[in-house]
Amino acid sequence: MDIFQWIGFVGMIFIVYAYFLLQTQKAKSDSLKFQIYNLIGAILLVISLLVHFNLGSFMIEIFWIIITLYGIYKNKKEAQD
């Protein structure tokens, strides 16, 4: 396994761990912790996919990042109101 595959593997761990926290109710879907784990995981997977490209996986990670950033923005905006 090369370094980029390891980076993708670590990214997968972040996303799976975030989902585990959600399912075990140790994090809520609108918690910053959950969103940051998802964001880090998706970014690491995109880095991996830049070397080992797969269009479908790349696109889902781009949408994952966009949706996560939207969630963080929405939560910050609601906290300010």
C-alpha positions in Angstrom: 0.0 0.0 0.0 1.4 3.4 -0.9 1.0 6.6 1.2 -2.1 7.7 -0.7 -3.9 4.5 0.0 -3.0 4.9 3.7 -4.4 8.5 3.6 -7.6 7.2 2.0 -7.8 4.4 4.7 -7.4 7.0 7.5 -10.1 9.1 5.8 -12.4 6.0 5.8 -11.8 5.5 9.5 -12.8 9.1 10.3 -16.1 8.7 8.4 -16.9 5.3 9.8 -16.1 6.5 13.3 -18.3 9.6 12.9 -21.2 7.3 11.8 -20.5 5.0 14.7 -20.7 8.0 17.1 -24.0 9.0 15.5 -25.5 5.5 15.8 -24.4 5.0 19.4 -25.8 8.5 20.2 -22.4 9.7 21.4 -22.7 12.5 18.8 -25.6 14.3 17.2 -25.8 14.9 13.5 -25.6 18.7 14.1 -22.6 18.5 16.5 -19.4 20.1 15.3 -17.5 16.9 16.4 -19.5 14.8 14.0 -19.2 17.3 11.1 -15.5 17.8 11.5 -14.8 14.0 11.5 -16.8 13.7 8.3 -15.1 16.7 6.8 -11.6 15.4 7.6 -12.5 11.9 6.4 -13.8 13.2 3.1 -10.8 15.5 2.5 -8.4 12.6 3.1 -10.3 10.4 0.7 -10.2 13.1 -1.9 -6.5 13.3 -1.5 -6.2 9.6 -2.0 -8.5 9.7 -5.0 -6.4 12.4 -6.7 -3.8 9.6 -7.2 -6.0 6.6 -7.4 -8.8 8.2 -9.3 -12.4 6.8 -9.4 -15.0 9.3 -10.7 -17.9 8.0 -8.7 -16.0 8.0 -5.4 -14.5 11.3 -6.1 -17.9 12.9 -6.8 -19.5 11.5 -3.7 -16.6 12.9 -1.6 -16.9 16.3 -3.2 -20.7 16.3 -2.3 -19.9 15.0 1.2 -17.5 18.0 1.7 -20.0 20.5 0.3 -22.9 19.2 2.4 -20.7 19.0 5.6 -19.6 22.6 5.1 -23.2 23.7 4.6 -24.1 21.9 7.8 -21.3 23.6 9.7 -22.3 27.0 8.3 -26.0 26.4 9.1 -25.2 25.4 12.7 -23.0 28.4 13.3 -25.6 30.7 11.8 -28.3 29.2 14.0 -26.1 29.6 17.1 -25.6 33.3 16.4 -29.4 33.9 16.1 
